[in-house]
Amino acid sequence: MADERTERMCGIAGEIRFDGGEPDVAAVARVTAAMHRRGPDGSGVHAVGPVALGHRRLKILDLSERGAQPMVDSELGLTAVFNGLVYNFRELREELEGAGYRFFSHTDTEVLIKAFHRWGPACVERFLGMFAFAVVDRESGVLTLGRDRLGIKPLYYAEGPRRLRFASSLPALLEGGGVDTGIDPVALHHYMTFHSVVPAPRTILAGVRKLPPATVRTIQPDGSSRDHVYWRPEHVRDPAKAGMSADDWRDAVLEAVRLAVRRRMVADVPVGVLLSGGLDSSLVVALLAQEGQVGLKTFSVGFHATAGEAGDEFEYSDLVAATFGTDHQQILVDPSRMLPAVDGAITAMAEPMVSHDCVAFYLLAEEVKKSVTVVQSGQGADEVFAGYDWYPPLARTPRERAVEEYAKVFTDRPHADLATILEPEWLLDHDPSRAFVAEQFGMPGAQDTLDAALRIDSTIMLVDDPVKRVDNMTMAWGLEARVPFLDHELVELAAACPPELKLAHGGKGVLKRAARGVVPDAIIDRPKGYFPVPAIRHLEGPFLDRVRDAVTDPVAKARGLVRRDWLDAMLADPNTQRTNLGSNALWQVALLEMWLQERGL
């Protein structure tokens, strides 16, 4: 049998009672069952004192039942559920064995338990990986929740005076019952301002929150709790790196990306790459090939053109596949599959996400899962290495005008414009989104405007848009995605890199220099592309009908989020009003309504 070494790409759930009562095991079981697509290979529920834990299991390696979860360590008095992968778990296990710990399995979940016993909640500072977990102490009844540094793995919770319940998925929490499903007005403001991003701890629902990234929460049986933020990149120049030349930075970045890719190779199942044909995913393919990945499979998705807008980038992905001899699959989506995929993607969304990329990833993941269970992806490089076109202007912006200029280039619309879209009852007399940006920009470190912008984008906006998108859409098909550009050591290196090196060559300059000679020049020098889904960017035909049905449904009218005059104008002319970043404004409103209706809200 293969070594039962590691991981749990799955769903976790649980409840802690604060009133001395028994946890509602049936409710936890319902929440757990609702995440069956995240973990189709098994499930378990276990109660200990005031806490019940649930787990859905997706097998990536050949795991024995000794690795089943919830995992109980009777000797240490700890029980845990874990979603993710600690890439350095073998090194940690060796250290723990040296300290006298005995292991009954070969899983990283057990390493988590032993590490927690030895180092307490600070054990997370030793972990390299992506994870969300819960650990309960049998004797004290204390529950500890933790989330990885970049928020790659999700963790939602609903809290009341008698209990707190948590899960990897927001919709799953609703299955437990007792959740306030009203709209949070501040979250609605964020949704309409940050192209659907609602920063932690808020979600669009008033009764559901999410644990912020890089946070450990310790919850006592009486309901009191304490949060510890254990990581935050400073985005300042490191004096120890002051003597590094541009060539030194190029070499350091290439080695850091190579190490990040290597860490994410481990699996006893075939590993593939989501290959867009852009620099980021192409570099991942190249480095995997250099690392000796055997039978490397790559996948690209494309759509039929609509309204004169191209729907694929196969020219570039084909070039990369040919260069590195990958087993490449080009997936051209038949138009008949698009509309059902919209509803499928909405069902898969833990929170409403306006990006049309969701549908692309959903369809791509469906096909990819037929061939592999694990993929690497290029998400995060633009936020980490300054690849977007709004970064160069910000680099020239004085710090005193940073918040104003960031809002101009990043947000969907000014605060005042919401009065033309939302009904008066949802309007706020202040601008919480601008205040949020100001708070983030005002934190220590990141003295330059560009550094402040990269910090908020890489630690907040990235987490609740591209990262969440990839997790939700791949896990909908039991496919696990790894994101090497969000290796926290690579993020720290990029954060310390001089801005002019990142901005060079039209953005991501230092990464482009690192890739030169590794991937074809045509990939490095091509115009920046995106994951196009023309049928959603340009609403017409059955897609417009689907939108119209959602926003004119009696449930939507009763909810009363959007002004009728604005909606009537948009339905009459659906493709002219766009956000600052080019999203279809009608789609933004309709997507939220479709997501709510899908949940019966």
GIZIMO-V105435 format. One record per residue. RES is the residue in one letter. PHI is phi as a letter, one per 40 degrees, with the letter a starting at -180 (none if undefined). D_FIRST is the distance of its C-alpha to the first C-alpha in Angstrom with 1 decimal. Layout:
<<RES/PHI/D_FIRST> <RES/PHI/D_FIRST>>
This chain:
<<M/none/0.0> <A/c/3.8> <D/d/6.5> <E/c/8.1> <R/c/11.2> <T/a/13.9> <E/b/16.0> <R/b/18.2> <M/c/20.4> <C/a/22.1> <G/b/25.4> <I/b/26.7> <A/a/29.9> <G/i/32.0> <E/a/35.5> <I/b/37.5> <R/c/40.8> <F/b/43.9> <D/b/46.3> <G/g/44.7> <G/c/43.4> <E/c/40.0> <P/c/37.8> <D/c/37.8> <V/c/34.3> <A/c/35.2> <A/c/36.2> <V/c/33.0> <A/c/31.1> <R/c/33.2> <V/c/32.7> <T/c/28.9> <A/c/29.0> <A/c/31.1> <M/b/28.3> <H/c/25.9> <R/c/26.0> <R/c/24.8> <G/a/21.8> <P/c/21.3> <D/c/17.8> <G/i/19.1> <S/a/21.9> <G/a/23.3> <V/b/26.7> <H/a/27.8> <A/b/31.3> <V/a/32.4> <G/g/36.2> <P/c/37.9> <V/b/34.6> <A/b/32.2> <L/b/29.1> <G/b/27.2> <H/a/24.1> <R/b/22.7> <R/b/19.1> <L/b/17.8> <K/c/14.1> <I/b/14.0> <L/b/10.6> <D/c/7.4> <L/c/9.1> <S/c/9.2> <E/c/12.8> <R/c/13.6> <G/c/14.2> <A/c/16.5> <Q/b/20.1> <P/d/22.9> <M/c/21.3> <V/b/23.6> <D/b/24.1> <S/c/26.5> <E/c/27.3> <L/c/28.4> <G/g/29.9> <L/b/28.2> <T/b/26.6> <A/a/25.3> <V/b/24.4> <F/a/23.3> <N/b/23.4> <G/h/22.5> <L/a/20.8> <V/c/22.0> <Y/c/21.4> <N/b/22.3> <F/c/20.3> <R/c/18.7> <E/c/22.3> <L/c/23.5> <R/c/20.8> <E/c/21.9> <E/c/25.5> <L/c/25.0> <E/c/23.4> <G/c/26.4> <A/c/28.6> <G/h/27.1> <Y/c/24.7> <R/b/21.8> <F/b/18.5> <F/b/16.5> <S/a/13.9> <H/b/12.8> <T/c/14.7> <D/c/18.0> <T/c/19.5> <E/c/19.6> <V/c/20.9> <L/d/23.6> <I/c/24.5> <K/c/24.9> <A/c/26.7> <F/c/29.0> <H/c/29.8> <R/c/30.7> <W/b/32.5> <G/g/33.4> <P/d/33.8> <A/c/34.4> <C/d/30.6> <V/c/30.6> <E/c/32.6> <R/c/29.7> <F/c/27.2> <L/b/26.7> <G/i/25.5> <M/b/26.3> <F/a/26.2> <A/b/28.1> <F/a/27.5> <A/b/29.3> <V/b/29.3> <V/b/31.5> <D/c/32.9> <R/c/33.4> <E/c/36.5> <S/c/38.4> <G/g/37.2> <V/c/37.1> <L/b/34.9> <T/b/33.9> <L/b/33.0> <G/a/32.0> <R/b/31.7> <D/c/30.7> <R/c/33.6> <L/b/34.0> <G/g/33.3> <I/c/30.4> <K/b/28.9> <P/c/31.6> <L/a/32.9> <Y/b/35.9> <Y/a/37.9> <A/b/40.9> <E/b/43.1> <G/b/46.0> <P/c/48.0> <R/b/45.9> <R/a/42.3> <L/b/40.0> <R/b/37.2> <F/b/34.7> <A/a/32.1> <S/c/30.3> <S/b/32.7> <L/c/36.5> <P/d/36.8> <A/c/34.2> <L/d/36.5> <L/c/39.3> <E/c/37.6> <G/c/38.0> <G/g/41.8> <G/g/44.5> <V/b/44.2> <D/c/47.4> <T/b/46.9> <G/c/50.1> <I/c/50.2> <D/c/50.4> <P/c/53.5> <V/c/52.4> <A/c/48.9> <L/c/50.8> <H/c/52.9> <H/c/49.8> <Y/d/48.3> <M/c/51.5> <T/b/51.9> <F/b/48.4> <H/f/47.3> <S/g/45.4> <V/c/43.9> <V/b/44.5> <P/c/43.7> <A/d/42.0> <P/c/42.7> <R/c/44.6> <T/b/43.3> <I/c/45.7> <L/c/45.7> <A/c/47.9> <G/c/45.6> <V/b/42.3> <R/b/41.5> <K/b/38.6> <L/c/37.5> <P/c/38.5> <P/d/36.1> <A/f/35.7> <T/b/36.8> <V/b/35.8> <R/b/37.7> <T/b/38.2> <I/b/39.6> <Q/c/41.4> <P/c/41.8> <D/c/45.4> <G/g/44.5> <S/c/45.5> <S/a/43.1> <R/a/42.9> <D/b/41.4> <H/b/40.4> <V/c/40.1> <Y/b/38.0> <W/a/38.2> <R/a/40.7> <P/c/41.4> <E/c/45.0> <H/f/45.8> <V/b/48.3> <R/c/48.7> <D/c/47.0> <P/d/49.7> <A/c/47.0> <K/b/46.5> <A/c/50.2> <G/c/50.5> <M/c/47.7> <S/c/49.1> <A/d/48.0> <D/c/46.0> <D/c/44.3> <W/c/43.3> <R/d/42.1> <D/c/39.8> <A/c/38.6> <V/c/37.8> <L/c/35.9> <E/c/33.8> <A/c/33.2> <V/c/32.0> <R/d/29.8> <L/c/28.2> <A/c/27.8> <V/c/26.1> <R/c/23.8> <R/d/22.8> <R/c/21.9> <M/c/19.6> <V/c/16.3> <A/a/13.9> <D/b/10.8> <V/b/13.3> <P/d/16.6> <V/b/19.3> <G/b/22.9> <V/b/26.4> <L/c/29.2> <L/b/31.9> <S/c/35.4> <G/g/37.1> <G/c/38.5> <L/d/38.2> <D/c/35.5> <S/c/32.7> <S/c/33.8> <L/c/33.4> <V/c/29.8> <V/d/29.1> <A/c/30.9> <L/c/29.1> <L/c/25.6> <A/c/26.8> <Q/c/28.2> <E/c/24.9> <G/g/23.2> <Q/d/21.4> <V/c/20.3> <G/g/21.4> <L/c/23.1> <K/b/24.3> <T/b/27.6> <F/b/29.5> <S/b/33.2> <V/b/35.2> <G/a/39.0> <F/b/41.7> <H/c/45.0> <A/c/48.0> <T/b/50.3> <A/f/53.8> <G/g/53.5> <E/b/50.5> <A/c/47.6> <G/b/44.2> <D/a/41.8> <E/b/41.2> <F/c/39.4> <E/d/41.7> <Y/c/39.9> <S/c/36.3> <D/c/36.8> <L/c/38.1> <V/c/35.1> <A/c/32.7> <A/c/34.8> <T/c/35.1> <F/b/31.4> <G/g/30.3> <T/c/28.0> <D/c/26.8> <H/b/29.5> <Q/b/30.3> <Q/c/33.9> <I/b/34.3> <L/c/38.0> <V/c/38.4> <D/c/40.8> <P/d/43.6> <S/c/43.1> <R/c/39.7> <M/c/41.3> <L/c/43.1> <P/d/40.3> <A/c/38.1> <V/d/40.7> <D/c/40.3> <G/c/36.5> <A/c/36.5> <I/c/38.9> <T/c/36.8> <A/c/33.9> <M/c/36.1> <A/c/35.8> <E/b/39.3> <P/c/41.8> <M/b/41.2> <V/c/44.0> <S/c/42.4> <H/c/42.2> <D/d/39.0> <C/d/37.2> <V/c/37.8> <A/c/36.6> <F/c/33.3> <Y/c/32.9> <L/c/33.3> <L/c/31.3> <A/c/28.3> <E/d/28.6> <E/c/28.3> <V/c/25.7> <K/c/23.2> <K/c/23.3> <S/b/21.7> <V/b/19.7> <T/b/18.7> <V/b/19.8> <V/b/23.1> <Q/b/25.4> <S/a/29.1> <G/c/32.4> <Q/d/33.9> <G/h/36.0> <A/c/37.4> <D/c/40.9> <E/c/41.3> <V/c/40.0> <F/b/41.9> <A/g/45.0> <G/c/44.5> <Y/c/46.7> <D/c/50.3> <W/c/51.6> <Y/c/50.6> <P/d/53.4> <P/c/56.3> <L/c/54.8> <A/c/54.7> <R/c/58.5> <T/c/59.1> <P/d/60.7> <R/d/58.7> <E/c/61.5> <R/b/60.9> <A/c/57.1> <V/c/56.5> <E/c/59.1> <E/c/57.9> <Y/c/54.2> <A/c/55.2> <K/c/57.2> <V/c/54.4> <F/b/51.3> <T/c/52.4> <D/c/53.0> <R/a/56.6> <P/c/59.2> <H/d/59.4> <A/c/62.8> <D/c/61.4> <L/c/59.4> <A/c/62.7> <T/c/63.1> <I/b/59.7> <L/c/59.0> <E/c/61.2> <P/d/63.3> <E/c/61.5> <W/c/58.4> <L/c/60.3> <L/b/60.2> <D/c/63.2> <H/b/61.0> <D/b/58.3> <P/c/55.1> <S/c/53.1> <R/c/55.6> <A/c/55.6> <F/c/51.8> <V/c/51.9> <A/c/54.8> <E/c/52.9> <Q/c/49.8> <F/c/52.1> <G/c/54.0> <M/c/51.1> <P/d/51.2> <G/g/50.1> <A/f/50.1> <Q/c/53.7> <D/c/54.0> <T/d/54.0> <L/c/51.2> <D/c/49.0> <A/c/49.7> <A/c/48.9> <L/c/45.6> <R/c/44.7> <I/c/45.4> <D/c/43.7> <S/c/40.4> <T/b/40.1> <I/b/41.6> <M/c/42.4> <L/c/39.1> <V/c/37.1> <D/b/38.7> <D/b/39.0> <P/c/36.6> <V/c/33.8> <K/c/34.1> <R/d/34.6> <V/c/31.3> <D/c/29.4> <N/c/31.2> <M/c/31.1> <T/c/27.5> <M/c/26.2> <A/c/28.4> <W/b/25.9> <G/g/22.7> <L/b/22.7> <E/b/22.2> <A/b/24.8> <R/b/24.9> <V/b/28.4> <P/c/28.7> <F/c/32.5> <L/b/32.2> <D/d/30.5> <H/c/33.0> <E/c/33.7> <L/c/34.6> <V/c/36.8> <E/c/38.5> <L/c/39.2> <A/c/40.6> <A/c/42.7> <A/c/44.3> <C/c/45.0> <P/d/48.7> <P/d/49.5> <E/c/51.4> <L/c/48.3> <K/c/46.4> <L/c/49.3> <A/c/50.1> <H/f/49.7> <G/g/50.0> <G/h/47.2> <K/f/43.9> <G/d/45.8> <V/c/43.7> <L/c/40.5> <K/c/42.3> <R/c/43.3> <A/c/39.8> <A/c/38.6> <R/c/41.5> <G/g/40.2> <V/b/36.6> <V/b/37.2> <P/d/40.1> <D/d/43.5> <A/c/44.1> <I/c/41.3> <I/c/42.8> <D/c/46.4> <R/c/46.0> <P/c/47.6> <K/c/45.5> <G/b/44.0> <Y/a/42.3> <F/c/40.1> <P/c/43.0> <V/b/43.2> <P/d/46.8> <A/c/47.1> <I/c/46.7> <R/c/48.7> <H/b/51.5> <L/c/51.9> <E/a/53.5> <G/f/53.3> <P/c/50.6> <F/c/49.1> <L/c/52.5> <D/c/52.9> <R/c/49.7> <V/c/50.9> <R/c/54.4> <D/c/53.0> <A/c/51.0> <V/c/53.9> <T/b/56.6> <D/d/54.7> <P/d/56.7> <V/c/53.9> <A/c/54.2> <K/c/58.0> <A/c/57.8> <R/c/55.5> <G/g/58.1> <L/c/56.2> <V/b/57.9> <R/c/61.6> <R/c/62.8> <D/c/65.0> <W/c/62.1> <L/c/59.8> <D/c/62.5> <A/c/63.1> <M/c/59.5> <L/c/59.0> <A/c/62.1> <D/a/60.9> <P/c/57.2> <N/b/56.3> <T/c/58.9> <Q/c/58.1> <R/b/55.1> <T/c/53.8> <N/d/54.4> <L/c/51.0> <G/g/51.6> <S/c/49.8> <N/c/51.6> <A/c/53.5> <L/c/53.5> <W/c/49.8> <Q/d/49.3> <V/c/51.3> <A/c/49.9> <L/c/46.3> <L/c/46.9> <E/c/48.7> <M/c/46.0> <W/c/43.3> <L/c/45.5> <Q/c/46.3> <E/c/42.6> <R/c/42.1> <G/g/45.3> <L/b/47.2>>
